Amino acid sequence: MRKLLSVGTLILGLCVAAAAADDAPKVEVFGGVSFLHIDTMGLNNQGLKANYAGWDSEFQFNINKLLGITADIGGNYGRLEPNIKNSHTYTYVFGPTFSFRREHATIFGHTLFGENSTNIITTAGAGTSNSTSAFAMAWGGGLDLNVNKTFAIRLGQLDWLYTRHDLSLVNVNGLQLKDHQNNIRYAGGITINLGGH
């Protein structure tokens, strides 16, 4: 038991030393544009697909070179149907990010959990607004190209954005929606690296 405890303490000490010695920034702040492809159809191909434009932001605290904790907040705006007023959707998700860092680029992947809130305008003219908040999960990753030690260009971040809005009672121009949504979200912009190096 003592040997096991000694080995465990040694491994923990080496991990802490390696984390302190790495050259990852302590904090990364991202801001940019976002495009969201909304899919309410499911497998039976009944429902709606729509494209929303908007913005995305991230705040990431890096524990070490490999692991960080990320908060992602974004908003997208668009129409479910051409003759219906604009709707909006906001996503607030948090979780771990794993980064593979090199001199000129960083590849990252994350699994984030939180909430998505939306209002859906369901009829033309004045419209009927259905506001709802539900569970959301963003699973994906992206690529940052380093301009220098402080700035990077996020060429792309692609996420599968799964949401659990129960829209089964919502009727949009005669189409009944589902109780979950399989969405795809793209984001690109500027990343600012603070501290560390």
Summary of the structure (lengths in Angstrom):
residues: 197
radius of gyration: 20.6
end to end distance: 38.9
largest distance: 74.7
contacts: 608
relative contact order: 0.20
helix: 10%
strand: 61%
